[in-house]
Amino acid sequence: MPSIEVFKHDPKLERVEAGATVFRQGEAADFMYVVVEGEIELRLPHVVLEVAGPGSVFGEMALVDASPRSGTAIARTPAQIVPIDRRRFLYLVENTPYFAIEVMRTLSRRLRVLDAAT
């Protein structure tokens, strides 16, 4: 997970109330997110795939392949998240290799979970 210390005082930090939808499956996608506090449910219709907690990233596929959202993200608890746009994502990948590796690990882990479920 990326060190959330870097993001705790980010000027783009957003507060999300429990039950609020961050994004919906099929929507256009311009951001990924880092969870600073709270929990975000990542789900497909009728199934919770994962609960992203502090230090987790979600929505990263949007910046990797520029496709619509593959799932829905809903705040399970009150949360604080930081949106990462494509420009910042590329900067983080180029300048902090650990960030890039963690995004790849996240993608790999989620793919394995989906493969195991089918």
N, C-alpha and C positions, 0 to 999 in steps of 0.2 A: 504494500500500500504506500502511496506517496505520503511523505511526512505532512501531517495536517497543520503543523506549526506554521508552515509557509502560507497557508490559506486562512488561518484564524482571523487575521486582521485585514483580509483582502477587501478593498473598497466595493467589490461587486458581490459580497456576501449577501445571500438572500435568506430570509426567514420564511419557513413554510409551516403552515398549521397542520396538525394531524388530520388526515383524511383528504388533504388537498392533492390534486393531480398535478404532477410536474410536467408530464407529457403523456400522450396517448399513442397506442399502436396505430401506425399508418400515417401519423403526422410528419410533415417535413421536419428535418432535424438540422440545427445549426450549432448545437452545443452539446458537450458532455458535461458532467458534474462531478465535483468532489464533495463527499459528505464530511462536514466538519463536526456536526453534532446531530444526534437523533438517528432515526432509522427510516429507510425508504424501501418499500416493497417493489420488487421488479416482477411483473406478472404478465402472463398470457391470459386469454379468457379462461376463467375458472381455475387457474393454477398459479400459485405463488412460486416463482422460480428461485428467488433469493431475497434475502433481506440485507441491504447494504447499510453498514454502520459507519461510524467515524473512521476516516482514512480510506474508505472505499471510493471507487469511481463507478459511475454508471452512465449509460448513454454514449459510451465510447465508440460504438459501431458507427454512429452518425458521422464521426470525423475520420473514420478509417475508410468507409466505402460510399459515403454521401447518399445513402438510401434512406427511405422513410423509416420511422421508428419500428423496430421489430416487436416491441412490447410496450407495456404501460408502466409508468413509475408513479406510485402514490405514497405520500408520507404516512408511515405507520404511527409515528409520534411527531410532536413538534420537532422541526429539524432546521439546521442551518446548512446551506449548500452554496457552493461557488460554481457558477457557470464558466466553462472554458470554451472559447470559440476556436475556430480552425487556426487562426493566426497564433494564438497563445499555445494551442496544442502543439503546433509544429515547432514553436520556440522551445517548449518544454522537452519535446522529443529530441531535438538537436542539441540542447544544452544540458540536459539532465538525463543521461542514459538510464539511470535507475527508474525514472518515471516511465520511459518507454518500455522497459522490461516488465514493470508492474502492470501496465496496460495490456501487454501481450499475455501475461500470466492470467489476468482477469478474463480475457477473451477465451483463452485455452480452458480455464476451469469451467466457465459457463457452457462451453461447447461440450465438454465431457459430461456435465450434468444432463444436458439435453440428450446426448447420445445414450446415456445410461437409462433415461426415462422412456426411450422408444424401443 
